[in-house]
Amino acid sequence: MYSGPMCNYCDAAKRLLLRNNLEFKEIDISTKEGLRKEMIKSANGRRTIPQIFFDDYHVGGYVELRELEKKGELDNYLK
């Protein structure tokens, strides 16, 4: 998950992942030059944070992640 400082949607995404007992790696784009460019390229041009991936599958942001949880489809992408 690409994230950044003082990001409410990033915090919400982390809480959602934790309550579903899902491990994740957080990449704070503010910590190193080039991480934002890497995120934008990986996320097909999307510039907002968070950008969430399950391996190579691009989920999108928090809203898309929450929608997967609501539909009960979150586990489908984790197998």
N, C-alpha and C positions, 0 to 999 in steps of 0.2 A: 504494500500500500504506500503510495506516495502521499506525503502529508506536508504540513507546514505549521509554523508557530501560530498560536492564537486563532485556531481554526475550529469553530464549533462543529462543523460537519465532520471534520477529521476525528474529533473527540467522540462524536456520536457513532461513527463507523467503528472505532475501536471498541466502544462499549457493546455494540451489536455483535461484533466478532467474539468478544470475550464471553458474553452471555450465551453464545452458541458453542462455547468451548473450542473455538477455532484458533489455532496458532497463526500468527502473522508476523511478517517482517515489515517494519516501518522504515521508510526512507524519507527523511526530512529534507526537502529540496532547498532549504535555507542553509544547510550545513556545508555544502561543497559546490564549487563552481561547476556548472555543466549538468547538475542533476535535474534542473528544471527543463533544459533542452531534451535530456534523455526521456523525461516523463512525457513531454509533449509529443515526441516522436513515437514512443510506445503506445500512447493513448490516441493515436491518429489525429493529432492536432488539438485535442482538448487541453485547455490551459488551467482549468479550475482544479482545486484540491478538495477532497482527496481524489485520487485515481486508484482504483482497486483492481487487482489482477488475481485470478486463481491460476497459478502457473502461467501459461501463455494466454489464457482467456481473459479478455478485458471486460470486466463487469461494468465499469463506469464509475460514477461517484456514489455518494451516500444514498441518494434517492433510489438509484437502481439497485443497490445492495439491499436496502430496506424492502423494496418491492419483491425481490427474490425471497426474502424472509417471510413476508406476508402471504405469498402464494405457496409457501412450503416447498419451494424449489431450491433452497440454498444447498441442501445436501446433494442434489443432482450434479452440481459442478465440482464437488469435492472428492469424487471417487476416482 
